[in-house]
């Protein structure tokens, strides 16, 4: 039995993944933005697995101070975190530019991942795994947009940049931690039936279990051992190649440093 944290676990792929992992007997830590949604998620998980061991953690990932506080609380309450699934993400928002001037897609999809993961590393063992959701949508990162020197990007462009950024970050983290834990970026599948897809593209989307199944595998299967720094493309149902920038180690390391510096400035 592993202890597994899933961010963005109150709906979509995150909730479906939680349901599947609960039936397998894992100790689950579920993150969400509201107490009400977290309570509802726990009810859904326990409906699938009545004896599921579940704890909840609330944090708004547009506020990195809340992310850091959540990491601190988890470290205080748990000796070990075996798997971290960085699933939380945003695409379309009524107010995509935050008060700080930063694009919320970068703050939630990229910076929050760095702050949370860095805070939790002391309790993630070398054989542990950090699984971060990437996307088939990956666009070259405009560092002016990422650092708030400009804030006029279209939703899909900002989203695709934030997903390449976090994919490059995952690669850089793998290089920085050669003894583990494993850092793996996963595209869970395109246009799955999540709230993000419904609101962003106006389509019902494909079966959520497509994405949940690969996240369960990434948490459990021996296939993912020794794959730190790699990218799994679930559209192809195999290990794949991300955008070329995410295969450039020097470029990835430089961007990861900028992500870390920018995130720190927002704490």
DOVEXMAR-296993 format. One line per 10 residues: number of its first residue (from 1); for each residue x, y, z of C-alpha. Coordinates in nm, 4 decimals, decimal comma. Example, Ala and Ser with C-alpha at 12.3 -4.5 7.8 and 13.67 -1.06 7.14 Angstrom:
BEGIN
1> 1,2300/-0,4500/0,7800; 1,3670/-0,1060/0,7140
END
This chain:
BEGIN
1> 0,0000/0,0000/0,0000; 0,1381/0,3358/-0,1043; 0,0603/0,6873/0,0129; -0,0405/0,8883/-0,2935; -0,1230/1,2580/-0,3284; -0,3421/1,3643/-0,6198; -0,3840/1,7346/-0,6859; -0,6996/1,8574/-0,8553; -0,8786/1,5482/-0,7255; -1,2343/1,6815/-0,6924
11> -1,3424/1,6126/-1,0508; -1,2270/1,4887/-1,3886; -0,9227/1,2669/-1,4272; -0,8093/1,3361/-1,0723; -1,1283/1,2044/-0,9152; -1,1460/0,9048/-1,1475; -0,7857/0,8204/-1,0634; -0,8611/0,8497/-0,6921; -1,1524/0,6072/-0,7258; -0,9353/0,3503/-0,9030
21> -0,6453/0,3813/-0,6590; -0,8814/0,3535/-0,3615; -1,0092/0,0173/-0,4813; -0,6458/-0,0993/-0,4836; -0,6039/-0,0201/-0,1152; -0,3768/0,2837/-0,1314; -0,3695/0,5621/0,1273; -0,4977/0,8669/-0,0603; -0,4346/1,2365/-0,0040; -0,6733/1,4434/-0,2132
31> -0,6283/1,8101/-0,2948; -0,8989/2,0535/-0,4000; -0,9874/2,4233/-0,3907; -1,2961/2,3999/-0,1694; -1,4001/2,2041/0,1362; -1,7399/2,1294/-0,0166; -1,5918/1,9759/-0,3313; -1,3394/1,7787/-0,1288; -1,6162/1,6378/0,0909; -1,8103/1,5399/-0,2207
41> -1,5006/1,3763/-0,3702; -1,4417/1,1719/-0,0550; -1,8033/1,0524/-0,0721; -1,7543/0,9428/-0,4338; -1,4302/0,7625/-0,3516; -1,5830/0,5856/-0,0522; -1,8828/0,4874/-0,2623; -1,6387/0,3084/-0,4902; -1,4349/0,1703/-0,1987; -1,6168/0,1931/0,1387
51> -1,3056/0,1359/0,3472; -1,0812/0,3763/0,1545; -0,8229/0,5649/0,3568; -0,8588/0,9281/0,2488; -0,7332/1,2625/0,3770; -0,8038/1,5983/0,2184; -0,5995/1,9139/0,1711; -0,7442/2,2432/0,0544; -0,5420/2,5047/-0,1329; -0,6041/2,7534/-0,4117
61> -0,3149/2,6963/-0,6511; -0,3346/3,0532/-0,7828; -0,1931/3,1495/-0,4404; 0,1508/2,9924/-0,4057; 0,1617/3,0714/-0,0334; -0,1315/2,8311/0,0060; 0,0552/2,5710/-0,1975; 0,3626/2,6009/0,0236; 0,1475/2,5796/0,3371; -0,0195/2,2661/0,2059
71> 0,3183/2,1040/0,1412; 0,4316/2,1928/0,4935; 0,1167/2,0407/0,6437; 0,1601/1,7166/0,4499; 0,5227/1,6886/0,5602; 0,4138/1,7433/0,9202; 0,1453/1,4755/0,8997; 0,3179/1,2048/0,6926; 0,6575/1,0390/0,7177; 0,6502/0,9189/0,3584
81> 0,4804/1,0168/0,0338; 0,5346/0,7423/-0,2217; 0,3720/0,9039/-0,5240; 0,2837/1,2630/-0,6088; 0,0470/1,3081/-0,9034; 0,0562/1,6714/-1,0153; -0,2806/1,6743/-1,1896; -0,4314/2,0164/-1,1077; -0,4520/2,2464/-1,4065; -0,6487/2,5301/-1,5643
91> -0,7199/2,6426/-1,9205; -0,9987/2,9026/-1,9505; -1,0678/3,1410/-1,6642; -1,2873/3,4514/-1,6230; -0,9805/3,6439/-1,5016; -0,6694/3,4732/-1,6383; -0,4310/3,7465/-1,5237; -0,3772/3,7497/-1,1475; -0,3277/4,0571/-0,9294; 0,0482/3,9993/-0,9495
101> 0,0284/4,0376/-1,3280; 0,1117/3,6694/-1,3878; -0,0897/3,4439/-1,6147; -0,2873/3,1953/-1,4041; -0,2067/2,9103/-1,6437; 0,1610/2,9377/-1,5558; 0,0937/2,9877/-1,1846; -0,1325/2,6825/-1,1485; 0,0041/2,4512/-1,4173; 0,3741/2,5221/-1,3688
111> 0,4774/2,7289/-1,0643; 0,2488/2,5498/-0,8181; 0,3953/2,2174/-0,9320; 0,7455/2,3385/-0,8496; 0,6484/2,4835/-0,5102; 0,4498/2,1773/-0,4036; 0,7020/1,9228/-0,5251; 0,9977/2,1052/-0,3744; 0,8176/2,1258/-0,0412; 0,7364/1,7553/-0,0444
121> 1,0719/1,6185/-0,1603; 1,1967/1,5592/0,1972; 0,9370/1,2837/0,2411; 0,9404/1,1342/-0,1107; 1,1774/0,8341/-0,1057; 1,4344/0,7642/-0,3746; 1,2104/0,4884/-0,5101; 0,9131/0,7261/-0,5128; 0,7564/0,8888/-0,8170; 0,6553/1,2405/-0,9154
131> 0,4081/1,2151/-1,2022; 0,3258/1,5480/-1,3651; 0,0514/1,5927/-1,6192; 0,1722/1,7289/-1,9481; -0,0358/1,7572/-2,2641; -0,0230/1,6944/-2,6367; -0,0473/2,0741/-2,6546; 0,3083/2,2008/-2,6067; 0,4290/2,5368/-2,7386; 0,7665/2,7127/-2,7024
141> 0,7739/2,9100/-2,3797; 0,7694/3,2872/-2,4037; 0,9573/3,3762/-2,0863; 0,8158/3,7299/-2,0976; 0,4687/3,5793/-2,0654; 0,5823/3,3355/-1,7985; 0,7399/3,6083/-1,5863; 0,4562/3,8619/-1,6400; 0,6414/4,1063/-1,8649; 0,3443/4,0540/-2,0963
151> 0,0020/3,9095/-2,0228; -0,1937/3,9135/-2,3459; -0,1835/3,5477/-2,4510; -0,4842/3,3543/-2,5754; -0,6007/3,0811/-2,3379; -0,4833/2,7845/-2,5451; -0,1461/2,9434/-2,6196; -0,0780/3,0136/-2,2513; -0,1945/2,6637/-2,1588; 0,0279/2,4959/-2,4187
161> 0,3273/2,7014/-2,3060; 0,2647/2,6172/-1,9409; 0,2492/2,2471/-2,0257; 0,5756/2,2510/-2,2180; 0,7287/2,4470/-1,9291; 0,6284/2,1839/-1,6748; 0,7452/1,9048/-1,9059; 1,0868/2,0724/-1,9287; 1,0812/2,1208/-1,5505; 1,0160/1,7483/-1,5038
171> 1,3149/1,6686/-1,7252; 1,5363/1,9097/-1,5315; 1,4269/1,7657/-1,1975; 1,5108/1,4159/-1,3155; 1,8590/1,5306/-1,4132; 1,9021/1,7050/-1,0772; 1,7978/1,3925/-0,8820; 1,9730/1,1001/-1,0533; 1,9244/0,8761/-0,7489; 1,5503/0,9389/-0,7441
181> 1,2687/0,9917/-0,7007; 1,1566/0,9406/-1,0596; 1,0163/1,2447/-1,2377; 0,7867/1,1483/-1,5238; 0,5716/1,3706/-1,7474; 0,2502/1,2147/-1,8773; 0,0093/1,3262/-2,1458; -0,3014/1,1469/-2,0126; -0,4820/1,1686/-2,3465; -0,6322/1,4393/-2,5605
191> -0,9860/1,5748/-2,5190; -1,0932/1,3553/-2,2305; -1,4314/1,4241/-2,0693; -1,3143/1,6684/-1,8045; -1,4630/2,0005/-1,6986; -1,1611/2,1709/-1,8566; -1,2330/2,0133/-2,1944; -1,6063/2,0895/-2,1783; -1,5458/2,4545/-2,0912; -1,2415/2,4990/-2,3131
201> -1,3538/2,3204/-2,6271; -1,7296/2,2776/-2,5932; -1,7185/1,9004/-2,6498; -1,8193/1,6098/-2,4272; -1,4819/1,4429/-2,4585; -1,3634/1,0832/-2,4419; -1,3888/0,8394/-2,1519; -1,2047/0,9733/-1,8442; -1,0860/0,6241/-1,7613; -0,8370/0,6532/-2,0496
211> -0,6493/0,9148/-1,8501; -0,7105/0,7606/-1,5087; -0,5830/0,4214/-1,6228; -0,2448/0,5610/-1,7260; -0,2104/0,7597/-1,4042; -0,2791/0,4449/-1,2021; -0,0174/0,2639/-1,4070; 0,2305/0,5471/-1,3584; 0,1824/0,5187/-0,9825; 0,2031/0,1404/-0,9594
221> 0,3595/-0,0360/-1,2550; 0,7185/-0,1574/-1,2725; 0,7201/-0,0323/-1,6336; 0,7700/0,3190/-1,4984; 1,0755/0,2305/-1,2903; 1,3944/0,3684/-1,4400; 1,2006/0,6095/-1,6607; 1,2872/0,9318/-1,4791; 1,3029/1,2230/-1,7199; 1,0889/1,0490/-1,9796
231> 0,7564/1,1485/-2,1347; 0,4630/0,9098/-2,1720; 0,2233/0,9950/-2,4549; -0,1075/0,8238/-2,3840; -0,2468/0,9263/-2,7207; 0,0089/0,6838/-2,8657; -0,0227/0,4547/-2,5595; 0,3559/0,4451/-2,5315; 0,6661/0,6368/-2,4337; 0,7018/0,9217/-2,6783
241> 0,8905/1,2356/-2,7624; 0,7743/1,5695/-2,6250; 0,8453/1,9025/-2,7920; 1,2181/1,9150/-2,8823; 1,2795/2,1845/-2,6216; 1,1969/1,9265/-2,3521; 1,4728/1,7022/-2,4855; 1,7316/1,9785/-2,4576; 1,8855/1,9293/-2,1144; 2,0565/2,2677/-2,0934
251> 1,7464/2,4529/-2,2088; 1,5294/2,2566/-1,9659; 1,7614/2,3271/-1,6735; 1,7723/2,6992/-1,7530; 1,3939/2,7196/-1,7734; 1,3515/2,5205/-1,4510; 1,5739/2,7719/-1,2725; 1,3598/3,0577/-1,4043; 1,0429/2,8738/-1,2942; 1,1910/2,8327/-0,9461
261> 1,2976/3,1983/-0,9238; 0,9630/3,3292/-1,0485; 0,7663/3,1012/-0,8163; 0,9802/3,2108/-0,5203; 0,9057/3,5755/-0,6006; 0,5339/3,5027/-0,5648; 0,5533/3,3367/-0,2241
END
